[in-house]
Amino acid sequence: MPTIYSGTGDSYAQLGSNVSWANARGTVSSVADVYGNTSTNSTYAVYNIYSGGRGGNNYYCRRSYFPFDVSLQSGTLESATIQLYLDNLGTVGSNADKVTLVEATALAGTSADYGNCFASGVTLGTEVSDVVTVSTTAGYHTFTINSNGITAIQNKIGSGTFTICLMGFNFDKRLSAPSLGGNYTQIQCYYADYTETSRDPKLTLTYAAVTDNSVFFGCNF
């Protein structure tokens, strides 16, 4: 069961809008107005909120991206999990504390990666895991990769990088606008730049067993 840690190109990307949640959520071609890929962790790794301030009311949508290089792997994948070190700093319950993983396109390492979770327009990439409720106790949270995710990883094994987006389930994934002063999603996450690997994002692969069905004829021992 090999474990692959995410590359140091893992990152967060945020877009804000004073017009609508749809504008903040963006499209495949949207560019982030807040971006970072050198942090050890972020207390706003996932952030979905509608808030007020001196500059008026604003929607904010932030996601995190993680690339896993599986080019040196080989075999037929049977199952997989992704573990992220998370902490819920936002609303507890009402689905605001839930996150999910969506397949993303290859990262450029710039603010242009904001819309990489979309396959085209406002159509999201394939959801590749179960939906996970983030605890208010910091620690590893395990995402079980679904059949679509297994196929996506298998297609990259031996040749490429499997990239995923961590996003809020209630507001971002479901395109449900947060309300002013209402429930919000705020998730802390640790990245590959964290010291050593004790909190690094990691992908664990389980390969199908290889059965030897060889039949020997005419052997003298």
C-alpha positions as CSV (number, residue, x, y, z in Angstrom):
1,M,0.0,0.0,0.0
2,P,2.2,2.9,-1.2
3,T,1.6,6.4,0.2
4,I,2.2,9.4,-2.0
5,Y,2.4,12.8,-0.4
6,S,1.1,15.9,-2.3
7,G,3.6,18.0,-4.2
8,T,4.7,21.4,-2.8
9,G,2.6,23.0,-5.5
10,D,-0.5,22.4,-3.4
11,S,-2.3,25.7,-2.8
12,Y,-5.3,27.8,-1.9
13,A,-7.1,30.2,-4.2
14,Q,-9.9,32.7,-3.4
15,L,-12.2,34.9,-5.3
16,G,-14.5,37.6,-3.9
17,S,-17.5,39.4,-5.2
18,N,-19.9,42.1,-4.0
19,V,-22.4,41.2,-6.7
20,S,-23.3,37.5,-6.3
21,W,-22.2,34.1,-5.0
22,A,-22.1,32.9,-8.6
23,N,-19.5,35.5,-9.4
24,A,-17.4,34.5,-6.4
25,R,-17.7,30.8,-7.2
26,G,-16.5,31.7,-10.7
27,T,-16.0,29.6,-13.9
28,V,-13.3,27.5,-15.5
29,S,-11.5,30.7,-16.6
30,S,-11.7,32.7,-13.3
31,V,-8.6,34.1,-11.7
32,A,-8.1,34.2,-8.0
33,D,-7.6,37.6,-6.2
34,V,-6.0,35.7,-3.3
35,Y,-3.6,32.9,-3.9
36,G,-0.8,31.0,-2.1
37,N,1.3,27.9,-2.6
38,T,4.1,28.2,0.0
39,S,2.2,28.1,3.3
40,T,2.6,25.3,5.8
41,N,-1.1,25.6,6.6
42,S,-4.0,28.0,6.1
43,T,-6.9,28.8,8.5
44,Y,-8.9,29.6,5.4
45,A,-8.1,26.6,3.2
46,V,-11.8,26.4,2.4
47,Y,-13.9,29.5,3.0
48,N,-17.4,30.1,1.9
49,I,-19.1,33.2,3.4
50,Y,-21.2,36.3,2.8
51,S,-20.0,39.0,5.2
52,G,-20.4,42.7,5.8
53,G,-17.8,45.3,6.5
54,R,-16.8,49.0,5.9
55,G,-16.5,48.2,2.2
56,G,-19.9,46.7,1.9
57,N,-21.2,43.1,1.8
58,N,-19.0,40.6,0.0
59,Y,-19.1,36.9,-1.0
60,Y,-15.8,35.0,-0.6
61,C,-15.1,31.5,-2.0
62,R,-11.8,29.8,-1.4
63,R,-10.7,26.3,-2.3
64,S,-7.5,24.2,-2.0
65,Y,-5.7,22.1,-4.6
66,F,-3.5,19.1,-4.1
67,P,-1.4,17.3,-6.8
68,F,-0.3,13.7,-6.3
69,D,2.4,12.4,-8.6
70,V,1.6,8.8,-9.5
71,S,3.9,8.6,-12.5
72,L,6.2,6.1,-10.8
73,Q,3.3,3.8,-9.7
74,S,2.2,0.6,-11.5
75,G,-0.5,-1.9,-11.1
76,T,-4.3,-2.3,-11.1
77,L,-5.9,-0.1,-8.4
78,E,-8.4,-1.7,-6.1
79,S,-9.0,1.1,-3.6
80,A,-7.6,4.4,-2.4
81,T,-7.9,7.0,0.3
82,I,-6.8,10.6,0.7
83,Q,-6.1,12.0,4.1
84,L,-6.0,15.7,4.9
85,Y,-5.1,17.3,8.2
86,L,-8.2,19.5,8.8
87,D,-9.9,21.5,11.5
88,N,-13.4,23.1,11.4
89,L,-13.2,26.8,12.4
90,G,-16.7,27.7,11.0
91,T,-20.3,26.7,11.5
92,V,-20.9,23.3,13.1
93,G,-23.8,21.4,11.4
94,S,-26.3,22.5,8.7
95,N,-23.9,20.9,6.1
96,A,-21.6,23.9,6.5
97,D,-18.9,21.7,8.1
98,K,-18.9,19.2,5.1
99,V,-16.3,19.1,2.4
100,T,-15.6,17.0,-0.7
101,L,-13.0,16.3,-3.3
102,V,-13.4,17.0,-7.0
103,E,-11.0,16.1,-9.7
104,A,-9.1,19.1,-11.0
105,T,-7.0,19.9,-14.1
106,A,-3.2,20.2,-13.9
107,L,-2.0,23.2,-11.8
108,A,0.0,26.0,-13.3
109,G,1.1,27.3,-9.9
110,T,-0.5,30.7,-10.3
111,S,-3.8,32.5,-9.5
112,A,-5.1,31.2,-12.8
113,D,-5.7,27.8,-11.0
114,Y,-8.8,29.1,-9.3
115,G,-11.2,27.6,-11.8
116,N,-9.3,24.3,-12.2
117,C,-12.1,22.5,-10.3
118,F,-14.3,23.0,-13.3
119,A,-14.4,20.7,-16.3
120,S,-15.9,23.5,-18.5
121,G,-17.9,26.7,-17.8
122,V,-19.5,26.2,-14.4
123,T,-19.6,22.4,-14.7
124,L,-17.6,20.9,-11.9
125,G,-15.1,18.1,-12.4
126,T,-16.0,14.7,-11.2
127,E,-16.6,14.2,-7.5
128,V,-14.0,11.6,-6.6
129,S,-14.7,11.0,-2.9
130,D,-17.4,10.7,-0.2
131,V,-18.5,13.8,1.6
132,V,-16.6,14.3,4.9
133,T,-17.7,16.2,8.0
134,V,-14.8,18.1,9.4
135,S,-14.4,17.9,13.2
136,T,-13.6,20.8,15.5
137,T,-10.7,18.7,16.7
138,A,-7.7,19.1,14.3
139,G,-6.5,15.8,12.8
140,Y,-6.4,13.7,9.8
141,H,-9.7,13.2,8.0
142,T,-10.0,10.3,5.6
143,F,-11.7,10.6,2.2
144,T,-12.6,7.3,0.6
145,I,-12.1,7.5,-3.1
146,N,-15.2,6.4,-5.1
147,S,-15.3,4.4,-8.4
148,N,-15.0,7.5,-10.5
149,G,-11.9,8.5,-8.5
150,I,-10.4,5.1,-8.9
151,T,-10.7,5.3,-12.6
152,A,-9.2,8.8,-12.6
153,I,-6.2,7.7,-10.6
154,Q,-5.8,4.6,-12.7
155,N,-5.6,6.7,-15.8
156,K,-2.7,8.7,-14.3
157,I,-0.8,5.8,-12.8
158,G,2.6,5.4,-14.6
159,S,2.3,8.6,-16.5
160,G,1.0,11.6,-14.7
161,T,-0.3,13.6,-11.7
162,F,-3.7,13.1,-10.1
163,T,-4.9,16.5,-8.9
164,I,-7.9,17.2,-6.6
165,C,-9.7,20.2,-5.3
166,L,-10.9,20.4,-1.7
167,M,-14.1,22.4,-1.6
168,G,-17.0,23.2,0.7
169,F,-19.9,20.9,0.1
170,N,-22.9,23.0,1.1
171,F,-22.1,26.3,-0.6
172,D,-19.5,25.6,-3.3
173,K,-20.2,22.1,-4.5
174,R,-24.0,22.6,-4.4
175,L,-24.0,26.2,-5.6
176,S,-26.0,27.4,-2.6
177,A,-25.3,31.0,-1.7
178,P,-24.4,31.7,2.0
179,S,-26.6,34.3,3.7
180,L,-25.4,37.5,5.2
181,G,-24.4,36.8,8.8
182,G,-25.5,33.2,8.5
183,N,-23.8,29.8,8.4
184,Y,-20.4,29.7,6.8
185,T,-17.6,27.2,6.0
186,Q,-14.1,27.8,7.3
187,I,-11.7,24.9,7.2
188,Q,-8.0,24.9,8.2
189,C,-5.8,22.6,6.3
190,Y,-2.1,21.7,6.3
191,Y,0.0,21.5,3.1
192,A,3.1,19.8,1.9
193,D,5.4,22.6,3.0
194,Y,4.6,21.7,6.7
195,T,7.7,20.5,8.5
196,E,8.4,16.8,7.7
197,T,5.3,14.8,6.8
198,S,3.3,14.4,10.0
199,R,0.5,16.6,8.7
200,D,1.1,16.4,5.0
201,P,-1.8,15.6,2.5
202,K,-1.4,12.0,1.5
203,L,-2.8,9.5,-1.0
204,T,-2.7,5.8,-0.1
205,L,-3.2,3.2,-2.9
206,T,-4.2,-0.4,-2.6
207,Y,-3.5,-2.6,-5.6
208,A,-5.3,-5.7,-6.6
209,A,-3.4,-8.9,-5.8
210,V,-1.7,-10.6,-8.8
211,T,-2.7,-14.2,-9.1
212,D,-0.2,-16.6,-10.6
213,N,-2.2,-19.1,-12.7
214,S,0.8,-20.7,-14.4
215,V,0.5,-24.4,-15.1
216,F,3.6,-26.5,-15.4
217,F,3.9,-29.5,-17.7
218,G,6.5,-32.2,-18.0
219,C,8.6,-31.0,-15.1
220,N,11.0,-33.5,-13.5
221,F,12.1,-32.5,-10.0
